[in-house]
Structure formats: C-alpha cells, structure tokens
Amino acid sequence: IKDMADDEAIQATNDDASECKRYAVQLGYWCDPFISLFVKQTARKAPEINRGYYARVKGIELFVDKFLKLSGGKGQIINLGAGFDTLYWRLREAGNSPANFVELDFPSITAKKCYQIKKHKQLIDMLNTEDGEIRFSTTDLHAANYHLVGTDLRHIAELNNKLAQAEVNFSLPTMFLAECVLVYVDASATSSLLKWLAGKFPNSLFVSYEQVNMKDKFGQVMLSNLRSRGCLLAGVEDCESLETQQRRFTINNWEGTSAWTMVDIYDSLPVMDRSRIEHIEMLDERELLTQLLQHYCIAIAWNGQTFKNLSIAQG
Ligand code: SAM
C-alpha cells in the first residue's frame, strides 16, 4: 500500500512539471501552442522557477536538435516518463520529426494523455498517419510514427514488449530522454534499465535532466530534498554530484558520458534569447536563480561513434 501511495505521488509530479511549463509559456518564455491542451489552469510561479524551466526546456532541445542533425531523419526518440511533454508536436510543427517517437509513462498518466489527444483535433491531426490508421486503447496509442504506451520503467520484460509494439528498431540511432524521471526510480531499477538499454541499443544517446549537488557541506543528503510532493526520491544517491551522475552510466555499460550543471547550460544559451527572457520578469536577486540552477544538471551518455563527445556548444 505504501508503494502504491508513493507511485501515485510520483505520478502527481507530472502535474507540477506541466503546470510550471504552461505558466512560463503563458508569460512568453518560449512558444508551445500544445501545452495548454493538456493542462488547463495554473497558479503563479516565481520568476526564478520560470527561468529554471526555460533553461530546462532549451537545454533538452539543444540535444534533441543535435541528435536529429546527426541521425539524419533516421533516428528514433524514446521519451521515458514523458508525462504531458509536447515535444512530438513541437517537432512536427517545426517540420523536424524523427522516424519514430515513443512516449512511456505509468498507464494512469498515458491514459490521461490518450484522452486529451483524442479530445483535441489539433493534436490528432498532427499524428503522422500514412495509412490513416490510429489504434487506441485506454492507455496506449499507436500512429504511424508516434506511439504512447503505458508501462512501469522498473519492469524490463514489459518494457521490451511495449517497445516492440511501438515498432522500435534496436539498430537505428536512438535518443532516450529522461526529464526529471530517474530520481523517482530506485537505484537498482535504474541500473537494470540503463544496463539493458546499453546492451540493446548500440547506436544511442541518453539525455537525463535531474537534481544534482544534493549533499550539504557535511556530506549528508539534504533531508528536505529526499521527498518531493510526499514521495521518496528513491534515486537521490545518484544525484550527489556530476561525477555520480556520470558514473551511473559508465558502471552500466555506456561507453562515454558528460554532465553539466544548469548554470553551464543557462550560460551556453544564445545571448539574445537570454536577454529577451530576462526582460519578461524582474528578478531582484540573481543569486536565487544561480542557486536553483546549481541543483539541476543535464547528464548525457552515448554508445557507438555517432553521438560521441557531444557538447553544449550551440550549432
Ligand atoms: N518528463 C516529463 C516532463 O519533464 O515534463 C514529466 C516529468 S514528471 C516530474 C516525472 C514523470 O516520470 C511522471 O510522469 C511519472 O509518472 C514518470 N515516472 C516516474 N517513475 C516511473 C516509472 N517507474 N515508470 C514509468 N513512469 C515513471
């Protein structure tokens, strides 16, 4: 029963992420015509939170763009713990879709996403359907190059089946996205997942956004950070530092890895864009933003030559 309560609290973290994104989009931090179709109302968020989300979304996009360029239209993106992420539709609108796009989350979340997709013609119409066929169940949706499937990332056999149903080709260039997800999965299940993916996808890139620098000056994991929305951050030990983030990949058979705090990512974004968003809202204490950005990172890992040594340099 305790585990079920934890799982429910974990699923609720998707509401937080989607609401924060919707609020920042509403203020004009970035453009996303689709998020408001998944999230209706939002309460006000502090300016540093909005800037943090801007850095998160732009940081992920930076690697998505690099992946799409390097895979030359033949790649597949697999979004782990996708929640209500709108990346598929944003890429479609930009005319920049990969060959296949798969989203995975708990069935309770994918059911809600399926429902919203069915409800909005604008979302349905953008699913690529060469043969006109879209298959729905309560929790899963299969279109020509978009698949939304309900599963628990801690269960590898089920994941394997779901990827097969989503027409994933293990030998194609593949990008895995885990945006604020692995921290909710306990360390041994994350290890099994990363090891299994490394063994199955020889030509792949993993991009993970999550907490980092979670220990205080005495070396203790900050207790207030152990729970978020009442659920245990089961994977928090791997969030100790950039090194522990990277080690999680290397010990699980990924060939190479890099990691940056969100301070580095924010500073790498184009000056024009930063200057634009810094004028949206006043931020009295710049230090607040820096402190926030220091506690999040993007860690990447790769297998094979195509995605070796990617950096955060623009272009
Ligand atoms: N990636 C989305 C984003 O950044 O907008 C959602 C992030 S939300 C903080 C974390 C998501 O991970 C939730 O949707 C949750 O249901 C999902 N998740 C966590 N553990 C999972 C598991 N074991 N299996 C499937 N999904 C999981």
Residues whose N, C-alpha, C, O or C-beta is under 5 A from the ligand:
A	BS01	SAM	I10 Q11 T13 N14 A17 L80 G81 A82 G83 D85 L104 D105 F106 I109 T151 D152 L153 R154 E179 C180 V181 Y184
